[in-house]
Amino acid sequence: MRSSTQPDTATTGATLPDSLCTHTPKCPTADSPDAEAAHVVAAHPEQGWSLLCNAVVLFDVMSISGAWHGR
């Protein structure tokens, strides 16, 4: 099982950028304590997740747990 969060470039033919952040000042990196403070670049609240510009995926646990309980 792979532990990498990046796709296998041998099969996709693409690589991910180190950061999606184009802001000044730069958003916090994925491994910094304030990583969740980065800007949202893609939001899917109906699915309960958002992608931040530092490549962190945030899950809205409340909306996901609500879906599991039929709410």
Stockholm file with secondary structure:
# STOCKHOLM 1.0

chainA/1-71         MRSSTQPDTATTGATLPDSLCTHTPKCPTADSPDAEAAHVVAAHPEQGWSLLCNAVVLFDVMSISGAWHGR
#=GR chainA/1-71 SS CCCCSSCCHHHHCCCCCSCCCCCSSCCCCTTSTTGGGSCEEEEETTTTEEEETTSCEEECHHHHHHHHTTC
#=GC SS_cons        CCCCSSCCHHHHCCCCCSCCCCCSSCCCCTTSTTGGGSCEEEEETTTTEEEETTSCEEECHHHHHHHHTTC
//
